[in-house]
Amino acid sequence: MIRSILWFIGLAVIGTSAVRGQTLPGQKPDSVAAPPRDTLHLTLDEALAMAATQSVDALVAKDEMRSAYWTYRNYKADLLPSLTFSGTLPSLNKSLSSYQKEDGSYEFIPSRSLSEYAGLSLSQNIPYTGGKISIQSQLQRIDQLDGSDKTNWLSVPAVITLEQPLITARPLHWSMKIEPERYKEATQQFFVDMETVSLQTIQHYFNLLLSVANREIAEQTLKNATQLYDIAQGKKRLGLISDNDLLQLKLGKLNAEAGIVTANQDYEQKVYALRNYLGITGDLWIEAEVPDAAPVYPVTLDEVRELARVNNPITYNTRRRLLEARQIIAQARANRGFQVDVYASIGFTGSNTKFAPSYRNLQDRQVASLGVTIPILDWGKGKGRVQVAKSQAEVTRHQVQQDNMDFEETIALAVQRYQDQAALTELYRSADTVAQRRYRTAFETFVMGQINVLDINAAQTEENTAKRNYINQLYYSWLYLYNLRQITLYDFGTRSHIVYDFLLDL
């Protein structure tokens, strides 16, 4: 008889809830509160594509890649001949100049002249010697302005000049080794940065999905708490429940009402965060679609290691840093002792009061010099600079070794997580299904008076936790897949290396 009464009370409350528009326990609400703005229905793939083209992080990565590209282009230009024009057109000189007379005394005499100069130089750096060779052509004209109206021309039709330090670290030669590695590193780092954009997008996307789940949980929790409290009031009138249990259910209802407010606030925050990251402007709302678990591809540790060795920028970073350390040592050694610089120039020159004759009857033009710098007493500074450079190179070598060991550990952990994640996602999906069924059973059992308030609260908590856990596992399944993509710069779905078309536009 009592069970029949309790069942009748439960049905009456559930019927009243249906009139109020409430749902049964464990049943998904018909709809979440309608968004007050225009809504963009978004899938994970669409969010990833949008982030790659218009997110701030993607734009920053592209700007950094563009800077690295032009830096590399500048290095390549240093290897090519350069053509330079220089001149003064014209140069006016009206001043007093000192003049030493035959008796040794000085006097100031006026100087009035107008001069023009033009020179053309074709230069080529010599990477393997550290020198520079150039071919120059020059023309100079001077007009006297002191009343004589005299004009003089000086021509240098061609002159070949060699500038060569005999002791040098050959910086351009080292650049030929370092700059290609730096550019490859920058290119692969750009790909890594773009994959980081995808990882950040996945995080924001699933944060929104989790906030949606939390809001649905909060709404369902409030409806369930309301139903339970109404049932408990009926039981109280029959003397079948204690005041303590009734108050506990009332407290649960109040907490559920507060949970609605908190869940809505968190939901709006996550919508704004995803929208801002994707670069979506205007008053556009987002409705994210729950994706399936990430696809599972056959992956082995050896394969990932080999792909990372070929594609990851840490490979080029390692080479660059070790080469730079060796360059610093070579520079310190070149600068510690005496310096010898050779300058040699050979060509032809001529002069006349007229332009055309200045290119006739040319004379040999030969200039040569040998510059020497010898440190007599430097108190061991040169040797000290070499030792400092060697110590820094050793530090770099140890740091590179540690970075590679850490990277190997990162690879192993990433592969292990990815291989285990598919099974974990399926386990949590099953747990979510079981928790929903358990709560429905517990609710019906509570209506019949066979379990207490603590049991029904525990069942609801487990259902909510299972739903959140399943969303989290979906997130991890995508996170670990894209983490492998970031490490290897390889698309395991298409079995191809990851390349972004942005580089074609540089």
C-alpha positions in Angstrom: 0.0 0.0 0.0 2.8 2.5 0.9 4.7 1.6 -2.3 1.6 2.4 -4.3 1.2 5.8 -2.5 4.9 6.6 -3.2 4.6 5.6 -6.8 1.5 7.8 -7.2 3.3 10.8 -5.6 6.2 10.3 -8.0 4.0 10.1 -11.0 2.1 13.2 -9.8 5.3 15.2 -9.4 6.7 14.0 -12.8 3.4 14.9 -14.4 3.6 18.4 -12.8 7.1 18.7 -14.1 6.1 17.9 -17.6 3.4 20.6 -17.4 6.2 23.0 -16.3 8.2 22.0 -19.3 10.7 20.0 -17.3 12.4 16.8 -18.5 12.7 13.4 -16.8 15.9 12.6 -14.9 18.8 11.5 -17.2 16.9 13.0 -20.3 18.6 15.7 -22.2 16.7 19.0 -22.2 14.8 19.8 -25.4 17.0 22.9 -26.0 19.5 25.2 -24.3 18.3 28.7 -23.8 18.1 30.4 -27.2 21.1 32.6 -27.9 20.2 36.3 -28.1 22.4 36.8 -31.2 22.9 35.5 -34.7 24.4 32.0 -34.3 27.3 30.5 -36.2 27.1 26.7 -36.3 30.7 25.5 -36.2 32.4 22.2 -36.5 35.9 21.4 -35.3 37.3 21.2 -38.8 35.8 24.6 -39.7 37.3 26.1 -36.5 40.7 24.8 -37.4 40.5 26.2 -40.9 39.3 29.6 -39.6 42.1 29.8 -37.0 44.8 29.0 -39.7 43.7 32.0 -41.8 42.6 34.8 -39.4 43.7 34.1 -35.8 46.2 36.5 -34.4 48.6 33.7 -33.6 48.6 32.5 -37.2 49.1 36.1 -38.5 52.1 36.5 -36.1 53.6 33.2 -37.3 53.3 34.3 -40.9 54.9 37.7 -40.1 57.8 35.9 -38.4 58.2 33.6 -41.4 58.2 36.5 -43.8 60.9 38.2 -41.7 63.0 35.0 -41.8 62.5 34.7 -45.5 63.8 38.2 -46.2 66.7 37.7 -43.8 67.7 34.7 -45.9 67.3 36.6 -49.1 69.6 39.3 -47.7 72.2 36.6 -47.0 71.9 35.3 -50.5 72.4 38.8 -51.9 75.8 39.0 -50.0 77.0 36.2 -52.2 76.2 38.0 -55.5 77.9 40.9 -57.2 76.7 44.4 -56.2 76.7 47.4 -58.5 77.0 50.8 -56.8 76.9 54.3 -58.2 78.3 57.2 -56.0 78.8 60.8 -56.8 78.6 64.5 -55.8 76.7 66.5 -58.3 77.9 69.2 -57.6 80.2 70.3 -54.7 80.8 74.0 -54.3 83.9 75.2 -52.3 84.3 78.9 -51.5 86.7 79.2 -48.6 90.1 80.2 -47.4 92.8 77.5 -47.4 96.2 77.6 -45.8 99.2 77.7 -48.2 102.9 77.2 -47.2 105.2 79.5 -49.1 108.8 78.8 -50.1 110.2 80.5 -46.9 108.1 78.1 -44.8 105.6 80.6 -43.7 101.9 80.2 -44.2 99.2 82.4 -45.5 95.5 81.9 -46.3 94.5 82.1 -49.9 91.0 82.1 -51.3 89.7 78.9 -52.9 86.9 79.0 -55.4 85.9 75.9 -57.2 82.9 73.8 -58.4 83.5 70.0 -58.6 81.5 67.0 -59.7 82.3 63.4 -59.1 80.8 60.2 -60.4 81.9 56.6 -59.7 80.6 53.2 -60.7 81.7 50.1 -58.7 81.1 46.4 -59.3 82.0 44.4 -56.2 82.1 40.8 -55.3 82.7 39.3 -51.9 85.0 36.2 -51.7 83.5 33.9 -49.1 86.4 31.4 -48.9 89.1 34.1 -48.3 87.1 36.8 -46.5 88.2 39.4 -49.0 86.5 41.5 -51.6 87.4 42.3 -55.3 85.9 45.2 -57.2 86.1 46.9 -60.6 85.6 50.7 -60.5 85.3 53.5 -63.0 85.5 57.2 -61.9 85.2 60.6 -63.4 85.9 63.9 -61.7 85.6 67.5 -63.0 86.9 70.7 -61.3 85.9 74.2 -62.5 87.9 77.2 -61.2 85.7 80.1 -60.1 88.5 82.6 -59.5 88.1 84.3 -62.9 90.3 82.0 -64.9 87.3 79.8 -65.8 89.7 76.8 -66.0 88.3 73.3 -66.2 90.1 70.1 -65.4 89.0 66.5 -65.9 90.3 63.4 -64.1 89.3 60.0 -65.5 89.8 56.5 -64.1 88.4 54.3 -66.9 89.0 51.0 -65.0 90.7 49.9 -61.9 90.7 46.5 -60.2 90.9 46.5 -56.4 91.5 43.7 -54.0 90.9 44.0 -50.3 92.1 40.9 -48.4 92.8 40.4 -44.7 95.3 37.6 -44.4 94.1 36.5 -41.0 90.3 36.4 -40.8 87.5 34.3 -39.5 85.8 34.4 -42.9 82.4 35.5 -41.7 80.7 35.0 -45.0 82.1 31.5 -45.3 80.5 30.7 -41.9 77.3 32.3 -43.1 77.2 29.9 -46.0 77.0 27.1 -43.4 74.8 28.8 -40.8 72.2 30.7 -42.7 70.7 27.8 -44.7 70.2 25.9 -41.4 68.7 29.0 -39.9 66.2 29.4 -42.7 65.3 25.7 -42.6 64.8 26.0 -38.9 62.6 29.1 -39.4 60.5 27.3 -42.1 59.9 24.2 -39.9 59.2 26.4 -36.9 56.6 28.2 -38.9 54.9 24.8 -39.5 55.2 24.0 -35.8 53.6 27.4 -34.9 50.7 26.7 -37.3 50.2 23.4 -35.6 50.3 25.2 -32.3 47.5 27.4 -33.6 45.5 24.2 -34.2 46.2 22.9 -30.7 45.1 26.2 -29.2 41.9 26.1 -31.3 41.2 22.6 -30.1 41.6 23.7 -26.5 39.2 26.7 -26.9 36.8 24.6 -28.9 36.5 21.8 -26.2 36.5 24.4 -23.4 33.3 25.7 -25.0 31.9 22.2 -25.4 32.6 21.4 -21.8 30.9 24.7 -20.7 27.9 23.7 -22.8 27.9 20.3 -21.1 28.2 22.0 -17.7 25.3 24.3 -18.5 23.1 21.4 -19.6 24.1 19.5 -16.5 23.3 22.5 -14.3 19.8 22.8 -16.0 19.1 19.1 -15.7 20.4 19.2 -12.1 18.0 22.0 -11.2 15.1 20.1 -12.8 16.0 16.9 -11.0 16.5 18.7 -7.7 13.1 20.4 -8.1 11.4 17.0 -8.8 13.2 15.4 -5.9 12.3 18.2 -3.5 8.6 18.0 -4.6 8.6 14.2 -4.0 10.3 14.7 -0.7 7.5 17.2 0.4 4.9 14.6 -0.4 6.8 12.0 1.6 7.1 14.4 4.5 3.4 14.9 4.6 3.1 11.1 4.9 5.8 11.1 7.5 8.1 8.9 5.3 11.1 11.3 5.3 13.0 13.1 8.0 13.3 16.9 8.2 17.1 16.5 7.7 16.6 14.8 4.4 14.0 17.3 3.3 16.3 20.2 4.1 19.2 18.5 2.4 17.1 18.2 -0.8 16.1 21.9 -0.5 19.7 22.8 -0.1 20.5 20.8 -3.2 17.8 22.7 -5.1 19.2 26.1 -4.0 22.7 25.0 -5.0 21.4 23.9 -8.4 19.8 27.4 -8.9 23.2 29.0 -8.1 24.9 26.5 -10.4 22.7 27.7 -13.3 24.1 31.3 -12.9 27.7 30.1 -12.7 27.4 27.8 -15.7 25.9 30.5 -17.8 28.7 32.9 -16.9 31.3 30.3 -17.8 29.5 29.5 -21.1 29.5 33.1 -22.2 33.2 33.5 -21.3 34.2 30.4 -23.3 32.2 31.6 -26.3 34.0 35.0 -26.2 37.3 33.2 -25.9 36.8 31.0 -28.9 35.3 33.8 -31.0 38.2 36.1 -30.2 40.8 33.5 -30.9 39.3 32.7 -34.3 39.2 36.4 -35.1 35.5 36.5 -35.5 34.3 40.1 -35.2 30.8 41.5 -34.7 28.1 40.3 -32.4 28.1 36.7 -33.7 27.3 33.8 -31.3 28.9 30.3 -31.7 27.2 26.9 -31.4 29.9 24.2 -31.5 29.2 20.7 -32.7 30.4 17.8 -30.6 32.9 15.9 -32.8 33.5 12.2 -32.8 36.7 10.9 -31.3 39.9 11.7 -33.2 40.7 9.1 -35.9 43.2 6.4 -34.8 46.1 5.7 -37.1 48.8 3.1 -36.7 51.8 4.8 -35.2 55.1 3.4 -34.0 57.8 5.0 -31.8 60.5 4.4 -34.4 58.4 6.0 -37.2 57.7 9.1 -35.1 61.4 9.4 -34.2 62.4 9.3 -37.8 59.8 11.8 -38.9 60.8 14.2 -36.1 64.4 13.9 -37.0 63.6 14.9 -40.6 61.0 17.5 -40.0 61.2 19.0 -36.6 63.1 22.3 -36.3 65.1 21.0 -33.3 67.3 19.2 -35.9 68.2 22.4 -37.7 68.3 24.3 -34.4 71.0 21.9 -33.1 73.1 22.3 -36.2 72.8 26.0 -36.2 73.8 26.5 -32.5 76.8 24.2 -32.8 78.0 26.0 -36.0 77.5 29.4 -34.3 79.6 28.2 -31.3 82.4 27.1 -33.7 82.2 30.4 -35.5 82.6 32.3 -32.2 85.8 30.3 -31.5 87.2 31.0 -35.0 86.4 34.7 -34.6 88.2 34.9 -31.2 91.2 33.1 -32.6 91.4 35.4 -35.6 91.3 38.5 -33.4 93.7 37.5 -30.7 97.0 38.0 -32.6 98.5 40.3 -35.1 96.4 41.5 -38.1 97.6 41.8 -41.7 95.5 43.5 -44.4 96.4 43.7 -48.0 95.1 46.4 -50.3 96.0 46.4 -54.0 94.6 48.5 -56.8 95.7 48.5 -60.4 94.3 50.3 -63.4 94.6 53.4 -65.6 94.0 57.1 -65.2 94.2 60.3 -67.2 93.6 64.0 -67.0 93.0 67.0 -69.3 91.2 70.2 -69.6 88.7 68.6 -71.9 86.5 65.6 -71.3 87.4 63.4 -74.3 91.2 63.8 -74.2 91.1 62.9 -70.5 90.5 59.3 -71.7 93.6 59.4 -74.0 97.2 58.9 -73.2 96.3 57.1 -70.0 98.8 56.4 -67.4 99.2 53.4 -65.1 97.5 53.7 -61.7 98.9 51.3 -59.1 98.2 51.5 -55.4 99.3 48.9 -52.9 99.5 48.8 -49.1 100.1 46.3 -46.4 98.6 47.1 -43.0 99.9 45.4 -39.9 98.5 45.5 -36.4 100.6 43.7 -33.7 99.4 43.6 -30.1 102.5 44.1 -27.9 101.0 43.8 -24.5 97.3 42.8 -24.1 97.7 41.0 -20.7 96.3 37.8 -22.2 93.0 39.2 -23.4 93.2 37.5 -26.7 93.9 34.2 -25.2 91.1 34.8 -22.7 88.6 35.6 -25.4 89.4 32.2 -27.1 89.0 30.4 -23.8 85.7 32.1 -23.1 84.5 31.1 -26.6 85.5 27.5 -26.0 83.7 27.5 -22.7 80.6 28.9 -24.3 80.8 26.3 -27.0 80.9 23.6 -24.4 77.9 25.0 -22.6 76.1 25.1 -25.9 77.0 21.5 -26.7 75.7 20.3 -23.3 72.5 22.4 -23.7 71.9 20.9 -27.1 72.5 17.4 -25.8 70.0 18.0 -23.0 67.4 19.5 -25.3 67.7 16.5 -27.6 67.3 14.1 -24.6 64.2 16.0 -23.5 62.8 15.9 -27.0 63.3 12.1 -27.2 61.4 11.8 -23.9 58.6 14.1 -25.3 58.3 11.9 -28.4 58.1 8.7 -26.4 55.4 10.2 -24.0 53.4 11.6 -27.0 53.3 8.2 -28.8 52.3 6.4 -25.6 49.5 8.8 -24.9 48.2 8.6 -28.4 48.3 4.8 -28.5 46.4 4.6 -25.2 43.9 7.3 -25.8 41.5 5.4 -28.1 40.8 2.8 -25.5 40.4 5.4 -22.8 37.9 7.4 -24.8 35.8 4.3 -25.4 35.9 3.4 -21.7 34.7 6.8 -20.7 32.0 6.8 -23.3 30.7 3.5 -21.8 31.0 4.9 -18.3 28.9 7.9 -19.4 26.2 5.6 -20.7 26.3 3.4 -17.5 26.1 6.5 -15.3 23.0 7.8 -17.1 21.3 4.5 -16.7 22.3 4.2 -13.0 20.9 7.6 -12.2 17.5 6.8 -13.9 17.4 3.6 -11.9 18.4 5.4 -8.7 15.7 8.1 -9.3 13.0 5.5 -9.7 14.3 3.6 -6.6 14.2 6.8 -4.6 10.6 7.4 -5.6 9.8 4.0 -4.2 11.5 4.9 -1.0 14.2 2.2 -1.2 17.3 4.5 -1.1 18.0 7.7 0.8 19.0 11.2 -0.2 22.7 10.5 -0.1 22.4 7.7 -2.6 20.5 9.7 -5.1 22.9 12.6 -4.8 25.8 10.3 -5.3 24.2 8.9 -8.4 23.6 12.3 -9.8 27.2 13.4 -9.0 28.6 10.3 -10.8 26.4 11.0 -13.9 27.6 14.6 -14.1 31.2 13.5 -13.6 31.0 10.8 -16.3 29.6 13.3 -18.8 32.4 15.8 -18.2 35.0 13.0 -18.3 33.8 11.9 -21.7 34.0 15.4 -23.1 37.5 15.6 -21.7 38.5 12.4 -23.3 37.2 13.5 -26.6 39.5 16.6 -26.1 42.5 14.5 -25.3 42.0 12.3 -28.4 42.2 15.3 -30.6 44.9 17.0 -28.5 47.3 14.0 -28.7 46.7 13.5 -32.4 47.7 17.1 -33.1 50.5 16.9 -30.7 52.0 14.1 -32.8 51.4 16.3 -35.9 53.2 19.2 -34.3 56.2 17.0 -33.3 56.5 15.2 -36.7 55.0 17.8 -39.0 53.3 14.8 -40.6 49.7 14.1 -41.5 49.1 10.5 -40.5 45.7 10.5 -42.3 47.0 11.5 -45.7 50.5 10.0 -45.1 52.1 13.2 -46.2 54.4 15.9 -44.8 52.7 19.1 -43.6 53.4 22.1 -45.8 51.5 25.4 -45.7 50.8 27.2 -49.0 51.7 30.5 -47.4 55.4 29.9 -48.2 54.5 30.0 -51.9 53.4 33.6 -51.6 56.7 34.9 -50.2 
